[in-house]
Amino acid sequence: MPKILSNAQVRQYHELGYCHPFDVLTTDEAASYLDKLEAYEGASEGPIDGVYRHKPHLLFPWLHDLVNNPQVLDAVEDVLGPNILCWGSSFFNKEAQNPAYVSWHQDSNYWGLDRHDVCTAWIAFTASNKLNGCMRMIPGSHNVDIQHTDTFHKHNLLSRGQEIDVDVDEAAAIDLELAPGEMSLHHVRVTHGSNPNRSSGRRVGFAIRYIASDVRQTLGPRDFATLVRGQETHDYWELEPRPKAELDPEAVAYHASVCEIQGKMLYSGAQIKPFQPRTRR
């Protein structure tokens, strides 16, 4: 019996490739997470960017706590089972009146994971709606793999600007609107994307990539993940530590090493350096 999702929601996830919304944070908790992010951004004199957008739960204890949030994990367990690793996390933020967008794509096309027991939990720190560029899904599109092309478009928030090679029926798209503190789940193969933020406020979302413990990486000899529930049953992953403090020097060095190794795998075959370097702290 599911822990937090209804039977209908579990069925929707498996049949359509996504389900939403779920309350995982209170409005005050979502505001607190946003305040922490913006305190860091104020100290570093700009929005979180570069490599710090990727796997920030290895740098900030409050994000490490979020990827271990029991409410989040209960929902993920309902679709992945009891042994869960966090393979990655990323901020997908869009500033007000900004052209940044996410092209139509499938995550499975470039992550190198050998199975599809992979789920993204997308948590809204601010409202995410049609005006400010919420995620959009194509129902049922997780049933087939589609070829992609790397565009490296300067306004595309994806690492390679990757987009699928077939026309998408925009009329079939579902907008996954979320209030602050709500979460959506989507399958690693579902076709999804998002439009630019045309509102007067920023849109802030935190995406957490969860995998079942028997999933393994095919793009390299080793990969890294954080054990968040149950057991690491197959010894496929180097398990990541919790940061001792925000931007602790050991954590910063470890994060840089992990991102360099993962970047080389994820950019395999691409004619560009993995991740853009940071210019500030």
GUKOL-464764 format. One line per field, with one value per residue (C-alpha): residue in three letters; x negated, y, z. Coordinates in pm, 1 decimal, always signed. Layout:
<atoms>
residu [ALA_...]
x [X_...]
y [Y_...]
z [Z_...]
</atoms>
This chain:
<atoms>
residu [MET_PRO_LYS_ILE_LEU_SER_ASN_ALA_GLN_VAL_ARG_GLN_TYR_HIS_GLU_LEU_GLY_TYR_CYS_HIS_PRO_PHE_ASP_VAL_LEU_THR_THR_ASP_GLU_ALA_ALA_SER_TYR_LEU_ASP_LYS_LEU_GLU_ALA_TYR_GLU_GLY_ALA_SER_GLU_GLY_PRO_ILE_ASP_GLY_VAL_TYR_ARG_HIS_LYS_PRO_HIS_LEU_LEU_PHE_PRO_TRP_LEU_HIS_ASP_LEU_VAL_ASN_ASN_PRO_GLN_VAL_LEU_ASP_ALA_VAL_GLU_ASP_VAL_LEU_GLY_PRO_ASN_ILE_LEU_CYS_TRP_GLY_SER_SER_PHE_PHE_ASN_LYS_GLU_ALA_GLN_ASN_PRO_ALA_TYR_VAL_SER_TRP_HIS_GLN_ASP_SER_ASN_TYR_TRP_GLY_LEU_ASP_ARG_HIS_ASP_VAL_CYS_THR_ALA_TRP_ILE_ALA_PHE_THR_ALA_SER_ASN_LYS_LEU_ASN_GLY_CYS_MET_ARG_MET_ILE_PRO_GLY_SER_HIS_ASN_VAL_ASP_ILE_GLN_HIS_THR_ASP_THR_PHE_HIS_LYS_HIS_ASN_LEU_LEU_SER_ARG_GLY_GLN_GLU_ILE_ASP_VAL_ASP_VAL_ASP_GLU_ALA_ALA_ALA_ILE_ASP_LEU_GLU_LEU_ALA_PRO_GLY_GLU_MET_SER_LEU_HIS_HIS_VAL_ARG_VAL_THR_HIS_GLY_SER_ASN_PRO_ASN_ARG_SER_SER_GLY_ARG_ARG_VAL_GLY_PHE_ALA_ILE_ARG_TYR_ILE_ALA_SER_ASP_VAL_ARG_GLN_THR_LEU_GLY_PRO_ARG_ASP_PHE_ALA_THR_LEU_VAL_ARG_GLY_GLN_GLU_THR_HIS_ASP_TYR_TRP_GLU_LEU_GLU_PRO_ARG_PRO_LYS_ALA_GLU_LEU_ASP_PRO_GLU_ALA_VAL_ALA_TYR_HIS_ALA_SER_VAL_CYS_GLU_ILE_GLN_GLY_LYS_MET_LEU_TYR_SER_GLY_ALA_GLN_ILE_LYS_PRO_PHE_GLN_PRO_ARG_THR_ARG_ARG]
x [+0.0_-142.0_-277.4_-160.6_-33.6_+305.3_+332.4_+460.9_+156.0_-84.2_+101.3_+87.0_-289.2_-345.2_-91.4_-146.6_-501.1_-426.3_-196.1_-137.7_-91.4_-189.0_-238.8_-587.4_-672.8_-456.2_-442.6_-664.8_-917.5_-933.0_-989.6_-1266.0_-1445.7_-1413.3_-1553.4_-1855.8_-1921.1_-1887.8_-2111.6_-2383.4_-2311.8_-2332.4_-2669.9_-2799.7_-2656.1_-2439.7_-2209.9_-2348.8_-2523.9_-2786.9_-2885.3_-2718.3_-2379.3_-2463.6_-2455.2_-2436.1_-2319.5_-2690.5_-2764.3_-2469.9_-2349.7_-1997.2_-1970.7_-2114.9_-1834.5_-1581.0_-1687.9_-1639.7_-1300.0_-1072.0_-765.4_-953.8_-1099.6_-763.3_-628.4_-939.2_-928.1_-575.0_-711.8_-1071.5_-1060.5_-1233.3_-1604.1_-1668.7_-1973.4_-1991.8_-2199.6_-2181.0_-2014.4_-1991.1_-1841.2_-1622.4_-1569.2_-1432.1_-1475.1_-1194.8_-1138.6_-1427.1_-1456.8_-1588.6_-1392.8_-1415.0_-1376.5_-1165.7_-1381.4_-1399.4_-1642.2_-1717.1_-1880.9_-2201.0_-2223.2_-2372.7_-2167.8_-2098.2_-1738.8_-1437.6_-1376.1_-1468.3_-1241.0_-1277.8_-1112.9_-1068.8_-1002.1_-873.3_-1036.4_-821.3_-501.7_-558.3_-288.3_-223.4_-328.4_-665.7_-754.7_-636.0_-731.9_-526.4_-481.9_-372.4_-157.9_-263.5_-581.8_-795.7_-710.0_-967.8_-1321.4_-1364.1_-1687.0_-1816.7_-2038.7_-2273.8_-2215.3_-2409.7_-2169.5_-2277.8_-1930.4_-1869.3_-1902.3_-1997.4_-2364.3_-2394.3_-2088.4_-1963.0_-1627.9_-1435.6_-1446.0_-1071.6_-793.6_-605.8_-230.3_-212.3_+163.7_+108.3_-120.4_-13.7_-126.5_-252.9_-165.9_-283.9_-235.2_-532.0_-606.5_-438.7_-618.9_-576.0_-726.2_-826.8_-971.7_-1321.9_-1187.4_-892.0_-923.4_-917.9_-1032.2_-937.5_-891.2_-1064.8_-957.2_-740.6_-639.0_-777.3_-911.0_-1164.8_-1071.5_-1278.3_-1261.2_-1482.6_-1502.2_-1616.9_-1712.5_-1632.5_-1726.0_-1651.3_-1960.1_-1993.0_-2034.6_-2392.2_-2592.3_-2706.9_-2917.0_-3210.3_-3378.8_-3235.1_-2968.0_-2848.4_-2519.8_-2379.1_-2201.3_-1873.1_-1657.1_-1703.1_-2026.4_-2274.9_-2212.9_-2460.0_-2774.3_-2740.3_-2790.6_-3043.9_-2833.5_-2856.2_-2894.3_-2681.9_-2859.4_-2974.2_-2879.7_-2774.2_-3055.2_-3287.2_-3630.6_-3634.4_-3284.3_-3375.9_-3678.4_-3477.1_-3193.3_-3437.1_-3588.9_-3248.0_-3122.0_-3436.6_-3401.8_-3026.5_-3066.1_-3308.3_-3056.3_-2752.6_-2934.0_-3073.9_-3102.3_-3018.0_-3247.7_-3229.4_-3382.2_-3160.6_-2982.9_-3074.6_-3325.6_-3212.0_-3341.8_-3240.7_-3182.0]
y [+0.0_+344.5_+558.2_+898.3_+873.8_+735.2_+424.4_+647.7_+874.0_+580.7_+450.1_+794.1_+812.8_+476.9_+530.5_+899.3_+956.4_+1218.3_+1311.7_+1628.7_+1825.8_+1707.7_+1918.6_+1846.0_+2181.3_+2438.8_+2783.8_+2908.0_+2626.7_+2702.9_+3070.2_+2972.1_+2768.2_+3059.8_+3296.0_+3067.1_+3054.4_+3428.8_+3492.7_+3294.5_+3474.9_+3811.8_+3723.1_+3598.9_+3901.2_+3717.9_+3419.8_+3074.4_+2965.6_+2751.9_+2428.9_+2538.6_+2484.1_+2113.7_+1883.5_+2176.6_+1931.2_+1845.5_+2209.3_+2327.1_+2120.6_+2264.2_+2123.0_+1790.4_+1783.9_+1858.2_+1564.4_+1351.1_+1502.1_+1213.2_+1357.6_+1377.7_+1029.1_+873.2_+989.5_+872.0_+533.8_+486.2_+479.3_+351.1_+117.0_+126.5_+150.2_+497.7_+703.4_+1069.8_+1076.3_+1450.5_+1780.0_+2106.1_+2449.7_+2545.8_+2915.9_+3172.1_+3539.9_+3786.2_+3874.2_+3646.3_+3445.3_+3129.6_+2817.8_+2437.5_+2262.8_+1952.0_+1658.8_+1324.1_+1297.0_+932.9_+1032.7_+1163.0_+1048.1_+707.3_+514.1_+154.7_+130.1_+355.0_+329.7_+696.8_+975.5_+1352.6_+1531.6_+1899.6_+2123.1_+2477.9_+2741.2_+3002.5_+2963.2_+2787.9_+2864.9_+2926.4_+3290.6_+3229.2_+2913.2_+2604.9_+2256.5_+2106.2_+1733.4_+1524.1_+1247.5_+892.9_+999.9_+791.0_+475.6_+531.1_+669.4_+961.9_+1086.0_+1427.1_+1700.1_+1917.7_+2287.6_+2459.4_+2750.9_+3029.8_+3065.7_+2692.6_+2586.3_+2228.6_+2130.9_+2063.5_+2249.6_+1908.4_+1881.6_+1597.2_+1544.5_+1510.1_+1765.5_+1795.0_+1833.6_+2142.3_+2102.1_+1775.4_+1933.2_+1949.0_+2242.6_+2126.4_+2434.9_+2433.6_+2656.2_+2723.2_+2403.5_+2172.6_+1901.6_+1706.8_+1371.2_+1275.6_+969.6_+976.9_+917.3_+1154.9_+1439.3_+1769.5_+2130.6_+2482.5_+2830.5_+3156.0_+3354.4_+3640.7_+3753.5_+4030.6_+3787.5_+3505.1_+3137.1_+2909.1_+2529.2_+2257.3_+1930.4_+1613.7_+1306.3_+985.1_+634.2_+283.7_+122.9_-137.0_+129.9_+171.7_+415.0_+302.1_+604.6_+552.2_+319.4_+494.7_+743.3_+912.0_+921.7_+993.1_+712.9_+862.3_+562.1_+189.2_+27.2_+56.5_-301.3_-355.9_-149.8_+32.8_+380.4_+578.0_+719.5_+1092.9_+1255.5_+1529.7_+1867.3_+1970.6_+2333.8_+2564.4_+2575.2_+2387.3_+2372.1_+1991.1_+1984.1_+2239.8_+2031.6_+1707.6_+1867.8_+1997.4_+1650.4_+1482.5_+1739.7_+1707.8_+1328.8_+1338.5_+1622.8_+1421.3_+1137.6_+1353.4_+1555.3_+1245.8_+1324.5_+1692.9_+1965.9_+2186.0_+2195.6_+2041.4_+2314.5_+2679.8_+2797.2_+3014.5_+3369.4_+3441.2_+3274.0]
z [+0.0_-89.3_+194.7_+74.7_-282.7_-365.2_-580.0_-858.8_-832.5_-844.9_-1149.6_-1313.7_-1259.1_-1426.4_-1705.7_-1786.9_-1657.9_-1391.9_-1104.9_-900.1_-682.5_-333.6_-23.5_+111.3_+272.5_+442.9_+290.9_+573.9_+516.0_+143.9_+226.0_+469.2_+201.2_-39.9_+224.8_+275.4_-98.1_-137.8_+163.6_-13.1_-340.9_-165.4_-15.7_-353.8_-538.6_-786.6_-854.0_-784.2_-1102.0_-1267.8_-1100.4_-775.5_-941.9_-958.8_-655.7_-411.0_-142.4_-110.7_-21.1_+188.3_+488.3_+459.0_+104.2_+221.0_+477.0_+203.9_-14.9_+299.8_+385.4_+496.9_+323.2_-5.1_+34.9_+122.3_-214.3_-399.6_-224.4_-357.2_-713.0_-669.8_-371.3_-30.5_-122.5_-260.2_-355.9_-447.7_-766.0_-818.2_-744.9_-937.4_-911.3_-1205.6_-1145.4_-1386.9_-1317.1_-1388.7_-1754.8_-1853.1_-2179.0_-2003.9_-2097.3_-2097.9_-2434.1_-2484.1_-2374.5_-2195.4_-1904.1_-1986.9_-2313.6_-2156.7_-1793.1_-1874.4_-1616.9_-1712.6_-1588.6_-1574.3_-1199.5_-1180.6_-1060.3_-1034.1_-743.1_-835.5_-532.1_-569.9_-348.1_-524.1_-721.6_-1055.1_-1309.7_-1677.6_-1660.4_-1497.6_-1689.8_-1501.6_-1620.6_-1901.2_-1964.6_-2261.9_-2107.5_-2192.3_-2371.0_-2132.5_-2326.7_-2601.6_-2628.6_-2870.3_-3029.8_-2921.1_-3065.2_-2858.1_-2930.9_-2649.4_-2688.7_-2452.4_-2299.5_-2252.7_-1886.6_-1982.3_-1967.0_-2340.2_-2463.2_-2569.4_-2744.2_-2900.4_-3277.3_-3334.8_-3339.9_-3011.3_-3007.1_-2784.8_-2755.6_-2567.1_-2306.0_-1941.3_-1725.2_-1385.6_-1185.0_-823.0_-519.8_-288.2_-94.2_-345.7_-540.7_-862.0_-960.7_-1313.4_-1483.0_-1631.2_-1985.1_-1995.6_-2247.8_-2064.5_-2091.0_-1984.4_-2127.3_-2025.2_-1720.8_-1841.1_-1490.8_-1270.8_-1007.4_-1010.5_-1030.1_-807.5_-818.2_-674.5_-869.5_-688.9_-893.9_-708.1_-822.1_-698.4_-548.1_-827.0_-1096.5_-1216.9_-1429.0_-1776.9_-1877.6_-1645.1_-1394.7_-1091.6_-1000.5_-684.6_-494.6_-149.8_+34.6_+156.0_+247.5_+300.0_+184.5_-101.5_-208.3_-493.9_-414.7_-747.2_-602.0_-402.1_-122.2_-60.1_+284.7_+438.7_+441.3_+789.6_+731.3_+450.4_+192.5_+426.7_+251.7_+252.8_+106.9_-161.5_-267.4_-266.6_-463.4_-724.3_-767.1_-800.2_-1050.0_-1260.1_-1281.9_-1345.7_-1593.9_-1806.1_-1817.1_-1892.0_-2157.7_-2330.0_-2700.0_-2657.5_-2789.5_-2479.7_-2133.3_-1860.9_-1665.2_-1689.6_-1425.9_-1138.5_-1122.0_-761.5_-426.2]
</atoms>
